[in-house]
């Protein structure tokens, strides 16, 4: 499997409030992992590619909620043989203020790596 990410990601298990901007869907999901460029949300909600969503969450390393707008770039539907933790959507962050990205970056820098997953082919690159 080729790794397409260009940012380090780290495990993050936390509740995320979601507001879907296109069809007005809202609710919550559990994040599986996070990077400064996006996150994976474990959800059965019927999101579609290119849906714009705003997520609001609290990182263990932050005392304030972070709110970021992003785009659904991958949908992993429920199907036989797929673990529940792999059902959901990959979200790419599109609009975040500098403070929010700094908080995410701080968490990613301190959190343990995800075991067995290559997150960047060259750790020395920015």
N, C-alpha and C positions, 0 to 999 in steps of 0.2 A: 504494500500500500504506500503510495507516495504521500508524503506530508506536505500540505500546501500552505500551512500557516507561516507567517513571517514574524510572529511575535510569540514570546514565551507565554504559556498558559499554565495556570495552577488550579488545583482543586478548590472549589468554593461551593459549599453546601449551605445555601441560605434561601429564604423565601424572597421572591421577587414579585412586586406588584407590576402588573402589565396593563397598559392601555393601548389598544390597537387603534391606530389613527384612521384606517380606511373604513371599516365597517362598525366601528364603535364598540368592539368587543373589549371587555376588561376582565380582570381576574388576577389570579396569582399562579406562580409556577415555582419550582425549585431549580435553582441554578446547579449545574454540575461542575462547570469550570469557567474560568474567566481569564482574559488577557486585556491588554490596553486597547486592543482592536475589537473585542467582542466577547460574547459568552454563549454557552449552550444552556438552554432552558428545557428541563424535563416537563413536558406538558402534552396533554391529549387534545388541547384546543385546536380548532381547524385553521391554523395559520397557513398562509400561502406564500410562495416566493415573492419577494419584493414588497411584502406588507411593511408599512412603516409602523413601528411601535415605540412607545416610551416606556422605559423600565425604571423602577425606583426600588432601591435596595440599600441595605446597611452592611458594610464590610466589617469583619471583626476588628480591623485596625483603624476604623473611623468612628467618630462619635456622631456624625451627621449622615442623614440619608443622601444617597447619590442618585441623581436623576439624569438619565441619558437617553437620547433618541437614537434609534438604529433601524436597520433593515433586515428582514428575514432573508438569509442567503442560502439556507438549506433546511429542508423539512424531512424529518425521519419519522415516518408513520408507524403505528403499531402494526405488527405482522408476526406471524408464527415464527418462533425461534429467535426473536429479537428481545433482548433484555429490556426491562422497563426503563433502566437508566439511559438507554440509547434511543428512546422515543422522545421526540421533541423538535426543537428548532435551534438552528445556529443563527445568532444575531450579530451583525457587524455594526459597531458603533459608528454613527454618522455625525451626530451633533452632541458635543459635550463641552462644557466649559473647562478651562484649564485646571481648576481646582479638582473637578471630578476625575479627570484623567491622572492627575498627580496622586490622588488617593488610590485609584486602581493600580497605578504603577508601584506605589509603595507596598500595597498588599502583595502584588505579584512578585516583587523583589524579595520579600521575606517569607512567603509561603513555600512549603516543600514542593519539589517537582512532582509531576504526575508520573508514577512509576511506569516504566516501559514505553513511554510515548516520547518520540522525538518532537520537540517543539520548534527547533531551529537547527538548520544544518550547520551553521557557523555561529557559535556563541559570541565570537569577537565582533561580529557586525552589529551596528546599532539597530 
